[in-house]
Amino acid sequence: MDVDFTPEDIAFREEVRSFIEENYPKHLGSLDRGDMTKEDLLAWHKILHTKGWVAPSWPAEFGGTDWTVTQRYIFNEESARHGTIPPMPFGVQMLGPVIYTFGNQEQKDWVLPGILSGKDWWCQGYSEPGAGSDLAALKTKAVLEDDEYVVNGHKIWTTLAQHADWMFCLVRTTSGEKRQDGISFLLIDMKTPGITVRPIITIDGGHEVNEVFLEDVRVPARNLVGEQDKGWTIAKFLLGNERSGIAGVARSKKAIDRLREIARGELENGGPLLSTADFSRKIAELEVDLTALEYTELRTLAAESQGQGPGPESSILKIKGTEIQQRITELTMEAVGNYAAPWVPQLDVGDNYLAIGPEQSHGVSQTYFNTRKTSIYGGSNEIQRNIIAKMVLGL
Ligand SMILES: Cc1cc2nc3c(=O)[nH]c(=O)nc-3n(C[C@H](O)[C@H](O)[C@H](O)COP(=O)(O)OP(=O)(O)OC[C@H]3O[C@@H](n4cnc5c(N)ncnc54)[C@H](O)[C@@H]3O)c2cc1C
């Protein structure tokens, strides 16, 4: 695999960089993620859509960019460098590929444009109390009555369902001997009577996840994707795409830069933290791991560009990517020490660190707590290890 940049790639990087600098809404940079409205979260998505850049990984015929693997890599790097809000993953990364791979023409015509433009916000209705890692244990039931499914059940951990217009949902349509055989993949309008969304407030104080209750929710039968009872194959395909995006290499690079910047600050007892052998070794270890992950991701992207879908490598990317993200937040907590405890917005001085003190505490503990989730969602890291043991090591 050749990873050298050609003159065309370098020109492309310049094009992406200036587009972001000129068009990224300035006000988004000063907002905390938790304070953003639906409009804020979609603002960049809509600008990217107008430019035709919102779904680089989709085939061009469905609205993708036809970029090379290197161009996609450059775009991700530049987006992370600038700290842009990525397009909402539930539509672009998860559902879109499902629809253009398994959906019928009618579904392609109405689902894909709404994802691309940002008109339709999707959420993921997979997990239930008692069906997370063991997803096939799901109990939400859909019964076909004439040309409608009547759905009853309870979904949980549904990310940003409070903003969602639609939910893609796994439901049980048949209770057979093999649990995976009776599952179907349904598209549900969140405005349908019988749906209640209840917030779950997480340890960092944020409202990111929800419970969704479905009581006699009537869903047109044409909203079934693929065949009834055969949704498990689609469910697994979607999880593969969900995991490969979780590695977050470019954003971890930016977070390490921020960590290094904080560690340049003077300690109270003198000298920058970065010059202590112990702390600089910890950062170096992180960077070595991140570089190894980056090359694994590039190999996966190269295979994908040759038509091979994400395989068990996506589990490797998920484990290493999330471990690195968590490690960065741990080291950032270590760097700011007891100043991480309080968060005083008035003391925030952005990136102009002089010495390690309360100024750098902005968001550090919230980010640390929030990042605990990464080894759980998208299939927990223990489950990813089981997949690797089975699919890669043949155990
Ligand atoms: C922030 C966040 C956002 C999420 N967003 C969504 C969403 O939008 N939509 C959605 O459908 N779901 C979402 N989830 C749910 C997520 O997919 C599940 O939490 C995850 O699959 C784990 O399931 P569980 O919580 O039921 O834990 P459990 O499955 O009960 O697992 C508990 C613990 O046991 C371990 N464990 C379980 N089985 C095994 C095994 N066989 N071998 C080894 N260890 C095992 C797990 O690794 C874990 O540590 C989200 C979760 C979080 C934390």
The ligand as an ORCA input file, in Angstrom:
! r2SCAN-3c Opt
* xyz 0 1
  C     -23.336      6.152     25.327
  C     -24.015      4.981     24.707
  C     -24.745      5.167     23.548
  C     -25.435      4.097     22.973
  N     -26.207      4.321     21.875
  C     -26.989      3.337     21.396
  C     -27.913      3.583     20.331
  O     -28.009      4.698     19.815
  N     -28.700      2.577     19.934
  C     -28.634      1.323     20.470
  O     -29.356      0.440     20.032
  N     -27.771      1.042     21.486
  C     -26.959      2.021     21.959
  N     -26.084      1.779     23.009
  C     -26.127      0.458     23.641
  C     -24.881     -0.377     23.467
  O     -24.824     -0.954     22.188
  C     -24.909     -1.443     24.583
  O     -24.750     -0.761     25.802
  C     -23.841     -2.477     24.439
  O     -24.098     -3.323     23.346
  C     -23.699     -3.347     25.717
  O     -24.926     -3.890     26.078
  P     -25.501     -3.736     27.574
  O     -25.392     -2.288     27.961
  O     -26.832     -4.371     27.595
  O     -24.480     -4.517     28.508
  P     -24.428     -6.102     28.731
  O     -24.603     -6.805     27.439
  O     -25.363     -6.444     29.835
  O     -22.932     -6.299     29.211
  C     -22.498     -5.982     30.532
  C     -21.018     -6.336     30.641
  O     -20.812     -7.743     30.411
  C     -19.893     -7.967     29.353
  N     -20.301     -9.119     28.559
  C     -21.553     -9.396     28.126
  N     -21.564    -10.529     27.400
  C     -20.276    -10.977     27.371
  C     -19.633    -12.108     26.760
  N     -20.320    -13.002     26.014
  N     -18.293    -12.253     26.924
  C     -17.574    -11.350     27.649
  N     -18.147    -10.258     28.259
  C     -19.467    -10.074     28.110
  C     -19.956     -6.695     28.526
  O     -18.759     -6.473     27.806
  C     -20.159     -5.626     29.576
  O     -18.940     -5.251     30.148
  C     -25.350      2.815     23.568
  C     -24.588      2.628     24.731
  C     -23.932      3.689     25.288
  C     -23.128      3.460     26.544
*
